[in-house]
Amino acid sequence: MRRTATITLHWLSLVLLMLLMAAGQVPVLAVAFGFSGLAMCALAMLRGLMNGPGPKLEGALRTAHPWLSRAMYLALGCVAGLTLWTQFGGAWGGAPLRELYFYLLSASAVHGIFHLWRHTALGDGALRRITPKSMHGML
């Protein structure tokens, strides 16, 4: 259940973030993104992170991995929470949400490239952790 929920929320948050970037502040998309991002963060806070550095990741990357993962969750939680805050009438005087979406999507791209590198160069199956089992044959 935890794995399925994490995978679903992970990909749902990414798709909704990309749709927000493309379509702008469409209320239904913004609210869905906010709730999916916060749900993913809440799941991680209540049940712990589902990922780990894997046995083949060594050195500074191995040490940094859990902190970078926490940073990604923090970024997602902040942007998702801020999105909901503004959708329900809260005022935000900082950077425009579209700019924050761009930063979050950029960090997500680096995150994805890192895990693609792990999966291919290290052969540690990093992508199997976050893809549905039905897609494992393609990996």
C-alpha positions in Angstrom: 0.0 0.0 0.0 2.8 2.5 0.9 4.7 1.7 -2.2 1.7 2.1 -4.4 0.7 5.3 -2.8 4.2 6.8 -3.0 4.5 5.8 -6.7 1.1 7.2 -7.6 1.6 10.4 -5.7 5.1 10.8 -7.1 4.0 10.6 -10.8 0.7 12.4 -10.2 2.6 15.4 -8.6 5.0 15.5 -11.5 2.3 15.4 -14.2 0.3 18.1 -12.3 3.4 20.3 -11.9 4.0 20.1 -15.7 0.4 20.9 -16.4 0.5 23.9 -14.1 3.7 25.0 -16.0 1.9 24.6 -19.3 -1.6 25.9 -18.5 -1.0 28.3 -15.7 -3.0 28.6 -12.4 -6.0 26.5 -13.4 -7.7 26.1 -10.0 -8.5 22.4 -10.3 -4.9 21.6 -11.3 -3.5 23.8 -8.6 -5.6 22.2 -5.9 -4.9 18.7 -7.1 -1.1 19.4 -7.2 -1.2 20.9 -3.7 -3.0 17.9 -2.2 -1.0 15.3 -4.1 2.3 17.0 -3.1 1.3 17.4 0.5 0.0 13.8 0.7 3.3 12.5 -0.6 5.2 14.5 2.0 2.8 13.4 4.7 3.3 9.8 3.8 7.0 10.2 3.9 6.9 12.0 7.3 4.6 9.4 8.8 6.1 6.2 7.3 9.6 7.3 6.5 11.4 7.7 3.2 11.0 4.7 0.8 14.3 5.3 -0.9 17.9 4.8 0.0 21.3 5.2 -1.6 21.7 1.6 -2.5 24.8 -0.6 -2.0 26.6 0.6 -5.1 26.4 4.3 -4.4 29.6 5.4 -2.7 31.5 8.3 -1.3 30.1 11.8 -1.1 26.9 10.9 -3.1 26.1 8.2 -0.7 26.5 10.6 2.2 24.5 13.3 0.5 21.7 11.1 -0.8 19.4 11.1 2.3 19.8 14.9 2.6 19.1 15.6 -1.0 16.0 13.4 -0.8 14.8 15.3 2.2 15.5 18.5 0.4 13.3 17.4 -2.6 10.5 16.5 -0.2 10.9 19.9 1.5 10.8 21.7 -1.8 7.7 19.8 -2.9 6.0 20.4 0.4 6.7 24.1 0.4 5.5 24.6 -3.2 2.5 22.4 -2.9 1.5 24.0 0.4 2.0 27.5 -1.0 -0.1 26.6 -4.0 -3.0 25.5 -1.8 -2.5 28.6 0.4 -3.0 30.9 -2.6 -5.8 28.9 -4.0 -7.8 29.2 -0.8 -7.2 33.0 -0.6 -3.9 33.3 1.2 -1.6 36.1 0.2 1.9 35.4 -1.0 4.3 38.3 -1.6 7.3 36.2 -2.7 8.4 34.9 -6.1 5.5 34.1 -8.5 4.2 30.6 -8.2 5.1 30.0 -11.9 8.7 30.7 -11.0 8.6 28.4 -8.0 7.1 25.7 -10.3 10.0 26.2 -12.7 12.6 25.8 -9.9 10.8 22.7 -8.6 10.6 21.2 -12.1 14.3 21.9 -12.6 15.2 20.2 -9.4 12.9 17.3 -10.3 14.8 17.0 -13.7 18.1 16.8 -11.9 16.6 14.3 -9.5 15.4 12.1 -12.4 18.7 12.3 -14.2 20.5 11.2 -11.1 18.3 8.2 -10.6 18.6 7.3 -14.3 22.4 7.5 -14.0 22.1 5.2 -10.9 19.9 2.8 -12.7 22.1 2.6 -15.8 25.7 3.3 -14.7 25.5 1.6 -11.3 23.0 -1.0 -12.3 21.3 -0.7 -8.8 17.7 -0.8 -10.0 17.0 2.7 -8.8 14.1 3.2 -11.3 12.4 0.0 -10.2 11.7 1.6 -6.9 9.5 4.3 -8.3 8.0 2.8 -11.4 4.9 0.6 -11.4 5.7 -3.1 -11.5 3.9 -3.3 -14.8 6.7 -1.1 -16.3 9.7 -3.1 -14.9 10.0 -5.1 -18.1 11.0 -2.0 -20.0 13.7 -1.1 -17.5 
